[in-house]
Amino acid sequence: MNLLFLERKGTIKILLYFLGKEMLRFKDLKKIIPREATLSNRINELEELKMIEAVPIKDGRRKFFAYRLTEKGERTAKKLKEINSGF
């Protein structure tokens, strides 16, 4: 895998934010990446890389998506945290 995706604005923040959380919604992720266009792009890129996956949630008549780390995303996030704590 090419690690250049980590250079994209917000990618590392998103992966680290997921650690210890089961699922997050778009509005949860907006807390760390407030610009919706940037956040949408990162989510799409991370989904394409199989780092996160969308989970459809139905709340009454409303339907929305939550996101969770895949096994690959979890391993990557843990390594990033390990690298970050070394500084």
C-alpha positions as CSV (number, residue, x, y, z in Angstrom):
1,M,0.0,0.0,0.0
2,N,1.2,3.5,-0.8
3,L,1.5,5.6,2.3
4,L,0.9,8.9,0.5
5,F,-2.8,8.8,1.5
6,L,-1.6,9.7,5.0
7,E,-0.4,13.1,3.7
8,R,-4.0,14.1,2.9
9,K,-5.3,16.8,5.3
10,G,-7.2,15.2,8.2
11,T,-6.6,11.5,7.3
12,I,-4.4,10.7,10.4
13,K,-6.8,12.7,12.6
14,I,-9.8,10.7,11.4
15,L,-8.1,7.3,11.9
16,L,-6.8,8.2,15.4
17,Y,-10.3,9.6,16.4
18,F,-11.9,6.3,15.6
19,L,-9.7,4.4,18.1
20,G,-11.7,3.2,21.1
21,K,-15.0,4.1,19.4
22,E,-17.3,1.5,17.9
23,M,-19.0,3.7,15.3
24,L,-19.0,7.4,14.4
25,R,-21.5,9.4,12.3
26,F,-20.6,12.2,9.9
27,K,-21.6,14.8,12.5
28,D,-19.2,13.2,15.0
29,L,-16.3,13.4,12.5
30,K,-17.2,17.1,11.8
31,K,-15.9,17.9,15.2
32,I,-12.3,17.2,14.0
33,I,-12.7,18.1,10.3
34,P,-15.3,21.0,10.2
35,R,-15.1,21.5,6.5
36,E,-17.7,19.2,5.0
37,A,-16.1,18.9,1.5
38,T,-12.8,17.9,3.0
39,L,-14.4,15.4,5.4
40,S,-16.5,13.8,2.6
41,N,-13.4,13.4,0.5
42,R,-11.5,11.8,3.3
43,I,-14.3,9.4,4.2
44,N,-14.6,8.4,0.5
45,E,-10.9,7.8,0.2
46,L,-10.7,5.8,3.5
47,E,-13.6,3.7,2.3
48,E,-11.9,3.0,-1.1
49,L,-8.8,2.0,0.8
50,K,-10.9,-0.3,3.0
51,M,-9.8,1.5,6.2
52,I,-13.4,2.3,7.2
53,E,-16.8,1.0,6.2
54,A,-20.2,2.6,6.1
55,V,-22.9,0.9,8.2
56,P,-26.6,1.8,7.4
57,I,-28.6,2.7,10.5
58,K,-32.3,3.0,10.6
59,D,-33.8,5.2,13.3
60,G,-37.6,5.0,12.9
61,R,-38.3,6.3,9.5
62,R,-34.9,8.0,9.2
63,K,-32.0,6.2,7.6
64,F,-28.4,7.3,7.9
65,F,-24.9,5.9,7.8
66,A,-22.3,5.5,10.6
67,Y,-18.7,4.5,10.0
68,R,-16.4,2.1,11.7
69,L,-12.8,1.1,11.3
70,T,-12.2,-2.1,9.4
71,E,-9.5,-4.5,10.7
72,K,-7.0,-2.9,8.3
73,G,-8.0,0.5,9.5
74,E,-7.7,-0.5,13.1
75,R,-4.2,-1.9,12.6
76,T,-3.2,1.3,10.8
77,A,-4.6,3.6,13.4
78,K,-2.9,1.6,16.2
79,K,0.5,1.9,14.4
80,L,-0.1,5.6,13.9
81,K,-0.8,6.0,17.6
82,E,2.3,4.1,18.5
83,I,4.4,6.2,16.2
84,N,2.8,9.4,17.6
85,S,3.4,8.5,21.2
86,G,7.1,8.0,20.4
87,F,7.6,11.7,19.8
